[in-house]
Amino acid sequence: MKKQLIALSVCGAFCGLAHAEGGSVTVYGVIDAGFMSASKACTNTACSAGGTNANPPNAGGTTGSVTAFQDAQYSPSSYGLKGKEDLGGGLYADFNLLGGFNAGNGTHNSPGVYQTQIFGEEAKVGLGGDWGMVHAGLQIDPAFIAAIGTEARGMTDSLSSIEHWIIASVGNNFALQAGVFDANSISYTYEGNGLFLGVLYGVGGVAGSTSAGSQMSIGASYKIQGFTIAAGYVEGKANGVGALGGAPADPTYNGTSSKIDHIGVGYEFGPYAVRAQYGEYKNNYNSAGTNLDDVKNFNVGFDWKSGANKLNLAYYNSKDNGTNLGGKTTEFALLDSYNLSKRTFVYAQVASVKVDSYTFSGGGIATGPGESSALGGIYTPVGLFAVAGETTTFVGVGLHHAF
């Protein structure tokens, strides 16, 4: 009886929506789960504390190999509701609500520790037609969307340049802004004839300033006869409150807090594809405007499809000139995926990541789960930290199912 009541209450909440006159609502999502091992990992930030760290651990950190359950190696696990209504005359309205979760324990995770909202990835409503779409709300950044098609691994959630985007867009109170998920924003997007164009502006809502806490982004890509070219630019302004980087709260500091720009090309020919991308990722959350993270990254990837199987080989070279971590990372990664159906595939990956010795200033963005440095897409199991001055081998397997 209790199960029947639960089912009726769920249907009462959603079934009527799904059959609303003139529109429809779709429940959708992704579950991505597996296991990953790292040949060298550290239990906490002490592995990089106290300056150059060519021979960790120090200050209490411990190192060693680790194998653990790993959520979201290929893409974030997420759930969503989306709908569309025909308004007539070529005009329609739509909405999208998208949140993330950790497949390992069911907690909100959208992504990492930075956002815990029910719908922390998108919560937007819009109007559109053949001329494009105008959306308002929390949205995925258009420059980030444009970057996916020319990124070496297609911006997988591990061992890709997505790590640079996350570090560069971590804002006050460690909430992602101006780079991945853009809050309080309005956007215009157009998709058609091989062209994607997106322009976004997010308002800061800070009293006494029209720019504090604001964000802007533009991203574009164009595909023709197998060729793809893409570029994007993102800029976020600090809101002057709770500034990171060891600086005290400074309500008068409303300068640029993060900048991201990228350009990339790609070409598909038969079962093969090649992509190359260059990006710069800057983060300077302090009142002096110092770049805590200033990463320049080049990556190139090669795909080979054979039936249901797809093989990807990628190379990353990253150099951080910032004051927070600094150093250089090189990475070689091999990813193989096999489609079991249109919605389900299994995958396995292996990567060799060499991290130069780097310094940790003690302020700014502390490294966290999935982002063990601002360098080369380092992704260690269960939020551990990569070991500086060493080469680490990562091995992962997983199952990806879309519903």
Residue, then its C-alpha position, 0 to 999 in steps of 0.5 A: m500500500k505504501k509503495q502504491l501511495i508513493a507511485l501515485s504521488v510521483c505521478g501526481a507531480f509529473c504525469g500531469l505535466a507530461h501531458a500538459e496541453g500544447g507542450s511536453v516534459t521529458v525526464y532525462g539523465v546520465i549515470d556514469a560509474g566505474f573504478m579508477s586506480a592511480s599508481k601514486a596519490c597523496t591523501n591531502t594538500a600537505c603533499s604540496a604544501g611548504g614549497t617545492n615538493a619533488n620528494p613528497p610526502n611532507a607535513g603529514g601527507t602520505t603517498g601510495s597507489v590507490t584503487a577506488f570507485q570513481d563517479a563521472q570519468y567520462s561525463p557527469s552523472s546528472y538528472g534533468l527535466k526539459g520541456k517545449e511548447d509550440l506557441g504558433g507562428g514559428l515561436y516556441a518556449d522551452f525550459n531545462l532543469l539539470g542537476g548533478f549527483n555522485a553515482g557512488n553515494g547519491t549526493h549532489n555533485s554538480p560538479g565536485v564540491y563546488q555546487t550542491q543545488i538541486f539544479g546546479e548545472e542549468a535552470k533556464v527558460g527561453l523563447g525561440g524560433d528559426w532565428g535562434m533562442v533567448h534564455a534566462g537563468l543558470q546556463i552552461d557557458p556557450a564558450f565551453i560548449a563551443a570548445i567541446g568539438t575541438e578538445a582532444r578527448g571531447m572534454t571528458d570529465s576526467l583527464s581532459s582540459i575541463e580541469h582548467w575550466i573548473i579551476a579558472s572559473v571557481g569563484n567566491n565561496f568556491a561556486l563555479q561561475a564565468g566559465v562552466f555554469d553561468a548564474n543569473s544570466i541571459s543568452y542568445t544562441y543560434e544553431g543551424n547550417g553547421l554554425f553554433l553561436g552563443v553570447l551570454y551576459g550574467v549580472g552581478g547584482v552587487a549594490g553600487s556597481t554594475s560590473a562587480g560579480s558580472q560575467m560575459s561569454i561568447g563561443a562559436s563553432y562552424k562545421i563544413q565538409g568534415f572541418t570544424i573550427a571553434a573559438g571562445y572567450v570568457e571573462g568574470k568580474a570579482n564581486g569584492v566580497g570574500a576574495l580568495g588568494g589570501a586577500p581579505a574581503d575587499p568590497t571595492y575590488n571589482g576587477t577581472s577575476s577570471k579569463i578563459d580563451h580558446i581556439g581549436v580545429g578538427y577534421e573528420f575523414g571516414p572512421y578517423a578524426v583529429r582535433a587540436q586546441y589551444g587555451e589560456y586559463k587565468n584566475n586572479y582572485n585577490s585585491a592585487g590582481t595577481n594571477l594565482d593560476d595562469v595556465k597555457n594548454f595545448n592538446v591534440g587528439f586522434d579518434w578511430k571508429s570501427g563498428a561499435n568501438k571508438l579509440n581515442l589517443a590524446y596528448y596534453n601539454s600544460k604550463d602554469n605561470g601563476t603564483n599559486l601552483g606553477g609548474k608544467t604537466t604532460e599527459f598521454a591518454l588512451l580511451d576506448s569505448y564500446n557501444l552496447s546500444k544507442r544509450t549505453f556504452v562501456y569504456a576503459q582508459v589509461a593515462s600517464v601524467k607527469v607533474d613537475s615540482y610545483t609550489f603551493s602558496g598557501g592561499g588561493i584555490a586549494t586543490g580539491p576532488g578531481e582537481s589536484s592541481a591547475l595543471g594537466g587534467i589530473y584526476t585521482p580517485v576519491g578526491l586524492f591528490a597527484v604527487a608532484g615531481e613524479t609520473t603517475t599512471f591512471v587506469g579506469v573502467g566504467l559504464h555510461h548509461a543515458f536515460 
